[in-house]
Amino acid sequence: MLTPSDREVTVGSFLLGEGHDTLIVRVTQESPEPEPWSYGFALLTWQSSYGQELGTTKIYGSTVGETYRLTTGLPPLERTGSIIVRPRAYNRRWISIDDPPSWTLRFEATSLKAQGSGGGGDDDDGGGVAGSFTDVLTDVGLELIRIVFTRS
């Protein structure tokens, strides 16, 4: 549970593959269903002990799921890190609702070596983006995040 004063939530730890420079994260809104989330957004990042080495992106609620890519084009200094979400509320009317709705998100992630950063041949380990979405994305069993903003 988060309130508007909360700063961040750790979704889970994630180990990037050897030589990988890109993290692909699919975010699916599980509630409220079926309407899209219109009260705010969140910032998504992967953070190692060296910082947010793959950058940060803005995410929104999508009941059909949306895929986000975190990369700077260079492999991070460290492969071990955590997927972090920092919720942002931009609608003060929502914050003042007596019984605000919950925002539940499901996260699935995989890492890869971006095309152009490797040889790209058939024997290459991740040298290009895989042919289909299901080839790229693996559910890593990350916890659902229930984001609830309550009135202070």
For each residue, the residues with C-beta under 8 A, 3 or more apart:
1: 146 147 148 150
2: 6 9 87 147 148 149
3: 6 148 149 150 152
4: 89 95 149 152
5: 152
6: 2 3 9 87
7: 86
8: 84 85 86
9: 2 6 84 85 86 87 145 147
10: 13 82 83 84
11: 82 83 84 85 107 142 143 145
12: 82 83 107 140 141 142 143
13: 10 80 81 82 83
14: 23 46 81 82 83 109 111 140 142
15: 79 80 81
16: 20 23 46 75 76 79 80 81 111
17: 20 79 111 112 113 125 126
18: 79 125
19: 75 113 118 125 126
20: 16 17 23 75 79 111 112 113 126
21: 54 71 72 73 74 75 76 113 114 117
22: 54 69 70 71 111 112 113 114
23: 14 16 20 46 54 69 70 71 83 109 110 111
24: 67 68 69 70 109 110 111 112 136 137
25: 44 67 68 69 70 83 107 108 109
26: 65 66 67 68 107 108 109 137
27: 44 59 62 65 66 67 68 105 106 107
28: 62 63 64 65 66 105 106 108
29: 32 33 36 37 61 62 63 103 104 105
30: 33 104 105 106 144
31: 101 102 103 104
32: 29 35 37 101 102 103
33: 29 30 63
34: 63
35: 32 38 63
36: 29 60 61 62 63
37: 29 32 40 60 61 103
38: 35 91
39: 89 90 91 94 100 101 103 149
40: 37 87 88 89 90 91 94 103 149
41: 58 59 60 87 88 90
42: 58 59 85 86 87 88 105 147
43: 56 57 58 59 85 86 88
44: 25 27 56 57 58 59 68 70 83 84 85
45: 52 54 55 56 57 70 83 84 86
46: 14 16 23 52 53 54 70 81 82 83 84
47: 51 52 53 81 82 84
48: 51 53 76 77 78 79 80 81
49: 78 80 81
50: 53 76 77 78
51: 47 48
52: 45 46 47 55 56
53: 46 47 48 50 72 76 77 78 81
54: 21 22 23 45 46 70 71 72 76
55: 45 52 70 71 72
56: 43 44 45 52 70
57: 43 44 45 68 69 70
58: 41 42 43 44
59: 27 41 42 43 44 66 68 85
60: 36 37 41 66
61: 29 36 37 103 105
62: 27 28 29 36 65 66
63: 28 29 33 34 35 36
64: 28
65: 26 27 28 62
66: 26 27 28 59 60 62
67: 24 25 26 27 133 137
68: 24 25 26 27 44 57 59
69: 22 23 24 25 57
70: 22 23 24 25 44 45 46 54 55 56 57
71: 21 22 23 54 55 114
72: 21 53 54 55
73: 21 114 117
74: 21
75: 16 19 20 21
76: 16 21 48 50 53 54 79 81
77: 48 50 53
78: 48 49 50 53 81
79: 15 16 17 18 20 48 76
80: 13 15 16 48 49
81: 13 14 15 16 46 47 48 49 53 76 78
82: 10 11 12 13 14 46 47
83: 10 11 12 13 14 23 25 44 45 46 107 109 142
84: 8 9 10 11 44 45 46 47
85: 8 9 11 42 43 44 59 105 145 147
86: 7 8 9 42 43 45
87: 2 6 9 40 41 42 103 147 149
88: 40 41 42 43
89: 4 39 40 92 94 95 149
90: 39 40 41
91: 38 39 40 94 95
92: 89 95 96
93: 96 97
94: 39 40 89 91 97 100 149
95: 4 89 91 92 100 149 151
96: 92 93 151
97: 93 94 100 101 151
98: 151
99:
100: 39 94 95 97 148 149 150 151
101: 31 32 39 97
102: 31 32 146 147 148
103: 29 31 32 37 39 40 61 87 146 147 148 149
104: 29 30 31 144 145 146 147
105: 27 28 29 30 42 61 85 144 145 147
106: 27 28 30 142 144
107: 11 12 25 26 27 83 142 145
108: 25 26 28 137 138 139 140 142
109: 14 23 24 25 26 83 137 138 140 142
110: 23 24 136 137 138 140
111: 14 16 17 20 22 23 24
112: 17 20 22 24 126 129 130 136
113: 17 19 20 21 22 117 118 124 125 126 127 128
114: 21 22 71 73 117 129
115: 118 120 127 128 129
116: 120
117: 21 73 113 114 127
118: 19 113 115 124 125 126 127 128
119: 124 127
120: 115 116 124 127 128
121: 124 127
122:
123:
124: 113 118 119 120 121 127 128
125: 17 18 19 113 118
126: 17 19 20 112 113 118
127: 113 115 117 118 119 120 121 124
128: 113 115 118 120 124
129: 112 114 115 136
130: 112 135 136
131: 135
132: 135 136
133: 67 136 137
134: 137
135: 130 131 132
136: 24 110 112 129 130 132 133
137: 24 26 67 108 109 110 133 134
138: 108 109 110
139: 108 142
140: 12 14 108 109 110
141: 12
142: 11 12 14 83 106 107 108 109 139
143: 11 12
144: 30 104 105 106
145: 9 11 85 104 105 107
146: 1 102 103 104
147: 1 2 9 42 85 87 102 103 104 105
148: 1 2 3 100 102 103
149: 2 3 4 39 40 87 89 94 95 100 103
150: 1 3 100
151: 95 96 97 98 100
152: 3 4 5
